[in-house]
Amino acid sequence: MAPIPTPSAEPQDSPEGYVGLDATLAERLARERGWSTVRSLPPGAIITMEYRSGRLNFEVREGRVARAWKG
């Protein structure tokens, strides 16, 4: 049986710091800070609930980040 891979460490910045930023700028900053996956979603989008280390999610309204969360 193959060993279970160890997930890489997540960046140590707070998702709340992206709220209110322009979505394009927020995505660029998140990638520069080390988030491996950045996902922009419209309000009310249906998404799976699995947690993925290194992923940052943005709910985007009118071009700005309205909510941000890990996983």
Gaussian input, Z-matrix of N, CA and C with variables (Angstrom, degrees):
# hf/3-21g

backbone

0 1
 N
 C     1     B1
 C     2     B2     1     A1
 N     3     B3     2     A2     1     D1
 C     4     B4     3     A3     2     D2
 C     5     B5     4     A4     3     D3
 N     6     B6     5     A5     4     D4
 C     7     B7     6     A6     5     D5
 C     8     B8     7     A7     6     D6
 N     9     B9     8     A8     7     D7
 C    10    B10     9     A9     8     D8
 C    11    B11    10    A10     9     D9
 N    12    B12    11    A11    10    D10
 C    13    B13    12    A12    11    D11
 C    14    B14    13    A13    12    D12
 N    15    B15    14    A14    13    D13
 C    16    B16    15    A15    14    D14
 C    17    B17    16    A16    15    D15
 N    18    B18    17    A17    16    D16
 C    19    B19    18    A18    17    D17
 C    20    B20    19    A19    18    D18
 N    21    B21    20    A20    19    D19
 C    22    B22    21    A21    20    D20
 C    23    B23    22    A22    21    D21
 N    24    B24    23    A23    22    D22
 C    25    B25    24    A24    23    D23
 C    26    B26    25    A25    24    D24
 N    27    B27    26    A26    25    D25
 C    28    B28    27    A27    26    D26
 C    29    B29    28    A28    27    D27
 N    30    B30    29    A29    28    D28
 C    31    B31    30    A30    29    D29
 C    32    B32    31    A31    30    D30
 N    33    B33    32    A32    31    D31
 C    34    B34    33    A33    32    D32
 C    35    B35    34    A34    33    D33
 N    36    B36    35    A35    34    D34
 C    37    B37    36    A36    35    D35
 C    38    B38    37    A37    36    D36
 N    39    B39    38    A38    37    D37
 C    40    B40    39    A39    38    D38
 C    41    B41    40    A40    39    D39
 N    42    B42    41    A41    40    D40
 C    43    B43    42    A42    41    D41
 C    44    B44    43    A43    42    D42
 N    45    B45    44    A44    43    D43
 C    46    B46    45    A45    44    D44
 C    47    B47    46    A46    45    D45
 N    48    B48    47    A47    46    D46
 C    49    B49    48    A48    47    D47
 C    50    B50    49    A49    48    D48
 N    51    B51    50    A50    49    D49
 C    52    B52    51    A51    50    D50
 C    53    B53    52    A52    51    D51
 N    54    B54    53    A53    52    D52
 C    55    B55    54    A54    53    D53
 C    56    B56    55    A55    54    D54
 N    57    B57    56    A56    55    D55
 C    58    B58    57    A57    56    D56
 C    59    B59    58    A58    57    D57
 N    60    B60    59    A59    58    D58
 C    61    B61    60    A60    59    D59
 C    62    B62    61    A61    60    D60
 N    63    B63    62    A62    61    D61
 C    64    B64    63    A63    62    D62
 C    65    B65    64    A64    63    D63
 N    66    B66    65    A65    64    D64
 C    67    B67    66    A66    65    D65
 C    68    B68    67    A67    66    D66
 N    69    B69    68    A68    67    D67
 C    70    B70    69    A69    68    D68
 C    71    B71    70    A70    69    D69
 N    72    B72    71    A71    70    D70
 C    73    B73    72    A72    71    D71
 C    74    B74    73    A73    72    D72
 N    75    B75    74    A74    73    D73
 C    76    B76    75    A75    74    D74
 C    77    B77    76    A76    75    D75
 N    78    B78    77    A77    76    D76
 C    79    B79    78    A78    77    D77
 C    80    B80    79    A79    78    D78
 N    81    B81    80    A80    79    D79
 C    82    B82    81    A81    80    D80
 C    83    B83    82    A82    81    D81
 N    84    B84    83    A83    82    D82
 C    85    B85    84    A84    83    D83
 C    86    B86    85    A85    84    D84
 N    87    B87    86    A86    85    D85
 C    88    B88    87    A87    86    D86
 C    89    B89    88    A88    87    D87
 N    90    B90    89    A89    88    D88
 C    91    B91    90    A90    89    D89
 C    92    B92    91    A91    90    D90
 N    93    B93    92    A92    91    D91
 C    94    B94    93    A93    92    D92
 C    95    B95    94    A94    93    D93
 N    96    B96    95    A95    94    D94
 C    97    B97    96    A96    95    D95
 C    98    B98    97    A97    96    D96
 N    99    B99    98    A98    97    D97
 C   100   B100    99    A99    98    D98
 C   101   B101   100   A100    99    D99
 N   102   B102   101   A101   100   D100
 C   103   B103   102   A102   101   D101
 C   104   B104   103   A103   102   D102
 N   105   B105   104   A104   103   D103
 C   106   B106   105   A105   104   D104
 C   107   B107   106   A106   105   D105
 N   108   B108   107   A107   106   D106
 C   109   B109   108   A108   107   D107
 C   110   B110   109   A109   108   D108
 N   111   B111   110   A110   109   D109
 C   112   B112   111   A111   110   D110
 C   113   B113   112   A112   111   D111
 N   114   B114   113   A113   112   D112
 C   115   B115   114   A114   113   D113
 C   116   B116   115   A115   114   D114
 N   117   B117   116   A116   115   D115
 C   118   B118   117   A117   116   D116
 C   119   B119   118   A118   117   D117
 N   120   B120   119   A119   118   D118
 C   121   B121   120   A120   119   D119
 C   122   B122   121   A121   120   D120
 N   123   B123   122   A122   121   D121
 C   124   B124   123   A123   122   D122
 C   125   B125   124   A124   123   D123
 N   126   B126   125   A125   124   D124
 C   127   B127   126   A126   125   D125
 C   128   B128   127   A127   126   D126
 N   129   B129   128   A128   127   D127
 C   130   B130   129   A129   128   D128
 C   131   B131   130   A130   129   D129
 N   132   B132   131   A131   130   D130
 C   133   B133   132   A132   131   D131
 C   134   B134   133   A133   132   D132
 N   135   B135   134   A134   133   D133
 C   136   B136   135   A135   134   D134
 C   137   B137   136   A136   135   D135
 N   138   B138   137   A137   136   D136
 C   139   B139   138   A138   137   D137
 C   140   B140   139   A139   138   D138
 N   141   B141   140   A140   139   D139
 C   142   B142   141   A141   140   D140
 C   143   B143   142   A142   141   D141
 N   144   B144   143   A143   142   D142
 C   145   B145   144   A144   143   D143
 C   146   B146   145   A145   144   D144
 N   147   B147   146   A146   145   D145
 C   148   B148   147   A147   146   D146
 C   149   B149   148   A148   147   D147
 N   150   B150   149   A149   148   D148
 C   151   B151   150   A150   149   D149
 C   152   B152   151   A151   150   D150
 N   153   B153   152   A152   151   D151
 C   154   B154   153   A153   152   D152
 C   155   B155   154   A154   153   D153
 N   156   B156   155   A155   154   D154
 C   157   B157   156   A156   155   D155
 C   158   B158   157   A157   156   D156
 N   159   B159   158   A158   157   D157
 C   160   B160   159   A159   158   D158
 C   161   B161   160   A160   159   D159
 N   162   B162   161   A161   160   D160
 C   163   B163   162   A162   161   D161
 C   164   B164   163   A163   162   D162
 N   165   B165   164   A164   163   D163
 C   166   B166   165   A165   164   D164
 C   167   B167   166   A166   165   D165
 N   168   B168   167   A167   166   D166
 C   169   B169   168   A168   167   D167
 C   170   B170   169   A169   168   D168
 N   171   B171   170   A170   169   D169
 C   172   B172   171   A171   170   D170
 C   173   B173   172   A172   171   D171
 N   174   B174   173   A173   172   D172
 C   175   B175   174   A174   173   D173
 C   176   B176   175   A175   174   D174
 N   177   B177   176   A176   175   D175
 C   178   B178   177   A177   176   D176
 C   179   B179   178   A178   177   D177
 N   180   B180   179   A179   178   D178
 C   181   B181   180   A180   179   D179
 C   182   B182   181   A181   180   D180
 N   183   B183   182   A182   181   D181
 C   184   B184   183   A183   182   D182
 C   185   B185   184   A184   183   D183
 N   186   B186   185   A185   184   D184
 C   187   B187   186   A186   185   D185
 C   188   B188   187   A187   186   D186
 N   189   B189   188   A188   187   D187
 C   190   B190   189   A189   188   D188
 C   191   B191   190   A190   189   D189
 N   192   B192   191   A191   190   D190
 C   193   B193   192   A192   191   D191
 C   194   B194   193   A193   192   D192
 N   195   B195   194   A194   193   D193
 C   196   B196   195   A195   194   D194
 C   197   B197   196   A196   195   D195
 N   198   B198   197   A197   196   D196
 C   199   B199   198   A198   197   D197
 C   200   B200   199   A199   198   D198
 N   201   B201   200   A200   199   D199
 C   202   B202   201   A201   200   D200
 C   203   B203   202   A202   201   D201
 N   204   B204   203   A203   202   D202
 C   205   B205   204   A204   203   D203
 C   206   B206   205   A205   204   D204
 N   207   B207   206   A206   205   D205
 C   208   B208   207   A207   206   D206
 C   209   B209   208   A208   207   D207
 N   210   B210   209   A209   208   D208
 C   211   B211   210   A210   209   D209
 C   212   B212   211   A211   210   D210

   B1=1.4461
   B2=1.5357
   B3=1.3065
   B4=1.4669
   B5=1.5277
   B6=1.3304
   B7=1.4695
   B8=1.5286
   B9=1.3163
   B10=1.4588
   B11=1.5208
   B12=1.3435
   B13=1.4669
   B14=1.5302
   B15=1.3020
   B16=1.4589
   B17=1.5235
   B18=1.3454
   B19=1.4622
   B20=1.5229
   B21=1.3146
   B22=1.4558
   B23=1.5287
   B24=1.3090
   B25=1.4618
   B26=1.5320
   B27=1.3182
   B28=1.4629
   B29=1.5256
   B30=1.3294
   B31=1.4662
   B32=1.5287
   B33=1.3003
   B34=1.4625
   B35=1.5199
   B36=1.3233
   B37=1.4620
   B38=1.5213
   B39=1.2982
   B40=1.4593
   B41=1.5316
   B42=1.3237
   B43=1.4628
   B44=1.5332
   B45=1.3185
   B46=1.4674
   B47=1.5322
   B48=1.3265
   B49=1.4649
   B50=1.5263
   B51=1.3252
   B52=1.4600
   B53=1.5265
   B54=1.3226
   B55=1.4620
   B56=1.5247
   B57=1.3259
   B58=1.4638
   B59=1.5153
   B60=1.3360
   B61=1.4603
   B62=1.5296
   B63=1.3181
   B64=1.4532
   B65=1.5297
   B66=1.3249
   B67=1.4652
   B68=1.5229
   B69=1.3198
   B70=1.4661
   B71=1.5184
   B72=1.3213
   B73=1.4613
   B74=1.5295
   B75=1.3250
   B76=1.4634
   B77=1.5205
   B78=1.3201
   B79=1.4665
   B80=1.5238
   B81=1.3171
   B82=1.4687
   B83=1.5254
   B84=1.3311
   B85=1.4697
   B86=1.5268
   B87=1.3278
   B88=1.4645
   B89=1.5278
   B90=1.3170
   B91=1.4706
   B92=1.5262
   B93=1.3330
   B94=1.4678
   B95=1.5218
   B96=1.3211
   B97=1.4679
   B98=1.5239
   B99=1.3312
   B100=1.4529
   B101=1.5078
   B102=1.3304
   B103=1.4599
   B104=1.5205
   B105=1.3415
   B106=1.4598
   B107=1.5217
   B108=1.3218
   B109=1.4611
   B110=1.5165
   B111=1.3247
   B112=1.4633
   B113=1.5220
   B114=1.3215
   B115=1.4602
   B116=1.5225
   B117=1.3409
   B118=1.4618
   B119=1.5211
   B120=1.3131
   B121=1.4592
   B122=1.5248
   B123=1.3299
   B124=1.4624
   B125=1.5274
   B126=1.3320
   B127=1.4626
   B128=1.5342
   B129=1.3183
   B130=1.4535
   B131=1.5171
   B132=1.3244
   B133=1.4689
   B134=1.5186
   B135=1.3212
   B136=1.4531
   B137=1.5256
   B138=1.3332
   B139=1.4598
   B140=1.5218
   B141=1.3197
   B142=1.4541
   B143=1.5227
   B144=1.3161
   B145=1.4563
   B146=1.5259
   B147=1.3350
   B148=1.4597
   B149=1.5237
   B150=1.3108
   B151=1.4623
   B152=1.5193
   B153=1.3188
   B154=1.4606
   B155=1.5207
   B156=1.2965
   B157=1.4554
   B158=1.5241
   B159=1.3177
   B160=1.4595
   B161=1.5136
   B162=1.3515
   B163=1.4670
   B164=1.5147
   B165=1.3260
   B166=1.4603
   B167=1.5233
   B168=1.3253
   B169=1.4616
   B170=1.5199
   B171=1.3291
   B172=1.4605
   B173=1.5149
   B174=1.3262
   B175=1.4581
   B176=1.5181
   B177=1.3130
   B178=1.4630
   B179=1.5323
   B180=1.3362
   B181=1.4679
   B182=1.5149
   B183=1.3069
   B184=1.4628
   B185=1.5186
   B186=1.3390
   B187=1.4510
   B188=1.5172
   B189=1.3459
   B190=1.4661
   B191=1.5175
   B192=1.3116
   B193=1.4555
   B194=1.5246
   B195=1.3364
   B196=1.4570
   B197=1.5357
   B198=1.3429
   B199=1.4715
   B200=1.5235
   B201=1.3261
   B202=1.4661
   B203=1.5216
   B204=1.3520
   B205=1.4587
   B206=1.5227
   B207=1.3327
   B208=1.4741
   B209=1.5165
   B210=1.3272
   B211=1.4514
   B212=1.4563
   A1=108.61
   A2=115.93
   A3=121.50
   A4=109.91
   A5=117.12
   A6=119.35
   A7=110.54
   A8=115.80
   A9=121.25
   A10=107.84
   A11=117.65
   A12=119.68
   A13=111.38
   A14=115.69
   A15=121.76
   A16=108.36
   A17=117.66
   A18=119.02
   A19=111.28
   A20=116.13
   A21=119.92
   A22=109.59
   A23=115.83
   A24=121.13
   A25=109.86
   A26=115.17
   A27=120.13
   A28=109.44
   A29=117.10
   A30=119.77
   A31=110.11
   A32=116.24
   A33=121.15
   A34=113.71
   A35=117.98
   A36=118.54
   A37=109.88
   A38=117.09
   A39=122.75
   A40=110.53
   A41=118.45
   A42=120.39
   A43=112.53
   A44=117.35
   A45=120.08
   A46=112.39
   A47=117.01
   A48=121.10
   A49=113.80
   A50=117.32
   A51=121.33
   A52=112.61
   A53=117.18
   A54=121.42
   A55=109.83
   A56=115.21
   A57=122.00
   A58=113.98
   A59=117.45
   A60=120.75
   A61=111.32
   A62=115.98
   A63=121.53
   A64=107.43
   A65=117.92
   A66=121.64
   A67=112.67
   A68=118.29
   A69=121.12
   A70=110.76
   A71=117.16
   A72=121.63
   A73=110.37
   A74=117.00
   A75=120.96
   A76=110.70
   A77=117.52
   A78=120.22
   A79=110.73
   A80=117.48
   A81=120.71
   A82=110.99
   A83=117.00
   A84=120.89
   A85=111.21
   A86=116.44
   A87=120.34
   A88=110.84
   A89=117.34
   A90=120.53
   A91=111.01
   A92=117.04
   A93=120.70
   A94=111.45
   A95=116.83
   A96=121.50
   A97=112.67
   A98=117.37
   A99=119.99
   A100=118.18
   A101=119.17
   A102=119.89
   A103=108.23
   A104=116.61
   A105=120.05
   A106=112.38
   A107=117.29
   A108=121.66
   A109=108.65
   A110=116.19
   A111=121.93
   A112=106.48
   A113=116.28
   A114=120.93
   A115=109.10
   A116=116.64
   A117=122.81
   A118=108.59
   A119=115.98
   A120=121.67
   A121=110.91
   A122=117.30
   A123=119.35
   A124=109.82
   A125=117.64
   A126=120.26
   A127=110.62
   A128=115.79
   A129=120.63
   A130=115.57
   A131=117.82
   A132=120.33
   A133=110.20
   A134=115.92
   A135=121.14
   A136=107.44
   A137=115.99
   A138=121.19
   A139=109.53
   A140=116.14
   A141=120.02
   A142=108.69
   A143=116.32
   A144=120.42
   A145=113.64
   A146=118.47
   A147=118.35
   A148=109.91
   A149=115.63
   A150=121.34
   A151=108.89
   A152=116.63
   A153=121.47
   A154=108.25
   A155=115.52
   A156=121.37
   A157=109.12
   A158=116.47
   A159=120.84
   A160=114.59
   A161=117.62
   A162=120.53
   A163=109.87
   A164=115.67
   A165=122.56
   A166=107.29
   A167=115.98
   A168=122.50
   A169=110.10
   A170=115.95
   A171=121.96
   A172=109.16
   A173=116.90
   A174=120.96
   A175=105.37
   A176=116.84
   A177=121.93
   A178=109.98
   A179=115.33
   A180=122.42
   A181=108.25
   A182=115.98
   A183=122.07
   A184=112.06
   A185=116.39
   A186=121.78
   A187=116.47
   A188=117.16
   A189=121.01
   A190=110.66
   A191=115.58
   A192=121.07
   A193=108.65
   A194=116.16
   A195=121.64
   A196=111.01
   A197=115.76
   A198=121.14
   A199=107.22
   A200=116.70
   A201=121.02
   A202=108.56
   A203=115.85
   A204=120.47
   A205=110.37
   A206=114.40
   A207=121.06
   A208=110.16
   A209=114.72
   A210=121.72
   A211=114.41
   D1=134.49
   D2=-179.51
   D3=-73.50
   D4=146.46
   D5=178.46
   D6=-68.91
   D7=151.67
   D8=176.79
   D9=-76.46
   D10=126.47
   D11=-178.41
   D12=-66.74
   D13=146.11
   D14=176.63
   D15=-87.71
   D16=123.46
   D17=179.64
   D18=-66.17
   D19=148.11
   D20=177.82
   D21=-71.11
   D22=157.39
   D23=-178.95
   D24=-68.46
   D25=143.53
   D26=177.08
   D27=-82.36
   D28=152.64
   D29=174.01
   D30=-58.69
   D31=151.72
   D32=-175.85
   D33=-95.52
   D34=26.07
   D35=175.32
   D36=-97.98
   D37=159.28
   D38=-174.60
   D39=-90.22
   D40=132.40
   D41=177.10
   D42=-57.67
   D43=-31.95
   D44=-179.18
   D45=-60.62
   D46=-24.06
   D47=179.88
   D48=-67.62
   D49=-13.66
   D50=179.94
   D51=-91.97
   D52=-16.98
   D53=-177.74
   D54=-63.36
   D55=130.87
   D56=179.92
   D57=95.49
   D58=-15.32
   D59=179.59
   D60=-78.03
   D61=154.64
   D62=170.36
   D63=-57.42
   D64=136.15
   D65=-173.95
   D66=-60.78
   D67=-38.99
   D68=179.81
   D69=-66.13
   D70=-43.81
   D71=177.89
   D72=-64.10
   D73=-43.87
   D74=-179.24
   D75=-61.10
   D76=-42.44
   D77=179.42
   D78=-64.38
   D79=-42.94
   D80=178.94
   D81=-62.53
   D82=-45.32
   D83=179.15
   D84=-61.86
   D85=-42.76
   D86=-178.91
   D87=-61.46
   D88=-43.19
   D89=178.88
   D90=-66.40
   D91=-40.11
   D92=177.69
   D93=-63.46
   D94=-31.78
   D95=-178.71
   D96=-84.77
   D97=-1.03
   D98=172.35
   D99=107.86
   D100=3.73
   D101=176.21
   D102=-70.06
   D103=126.32
   D104=-176.53
   D105=-76.31
   D106=-29.48
   D107=178.40
   D108=-134.27
   D109=131.69
   D110=176.32
   D111=-124.69
   D112=124.26
   D113=-174.98
   D114=-120.78
   D115=121.45
   D116=176.56
   D117=-100.39
   D118=128.31
   D119=-174.75
   D120=-128.10
   D121=144.99
   D122=173.87
   D123=-75.18
   D124=160.21
   D125=177.65
   D126=-57.00
   D127=136.86
   D128=176.61
   D129=77.15
   D130=9.34
   D131=-179.50
   D132=-61.75
   D133=142.16
   D134=176.89
   D135=-89.15
   D136=120.60
   D137=-177.76
   D138=-133.06
   D139=159.22
   D140=174.68
   D141=-75.31
   D142=158.25
   D143=-174.79
   D144=-102.28
   D145=9.73
   D146=-179.76
   D147=-68.06
   D148=143.32
   D149=179.73
   D150=-88.77
   D151=128.24
   D152=177.40
   D153=-121.14
   D154=115.48
   D155=178.49
   D156=-59.82
   D157=137.24
   D158=177.73
   D159=86.63
   D160=2.79
   D161=179.66
   D162=-104.65
   D163=135.86
   D164=175.81
   D165=-118.91
   D166=129.76
   D167=-178.76
   D168=-107.63
   D169=138.76
   D170=174.94
   D171=-121.85
   D172=132.62
   D173=166.37
   D174=-94.98
   D175=120.45
   D176=-172.89
   D177=-110.46
   D178=126.77
   D179=175.47
   D180=-125.81
   D181=125.61
   D182=177.93
   D183=51.26
   D184=40.75
   D185=175.08
   D186=81.45
   D187=1.79
   D188=-179.74
   D189=-121.85
   D190=151.35
   D191=178.32
   D192=-74.89
   D193=117.77
   D194=-179.42
   D195=-95.01
   D196=-26.61
   D197=-179.21
   D198=-155.25
   D199=146.95
   D200=178.28
   D201=-141.37
   D202=141.56
   D203=179.10
   D204=-154.01
   D205=155.68
   D206=179.11
   D207=-80.24
   D208=156.16
   D209=169.75
   D210=97.47

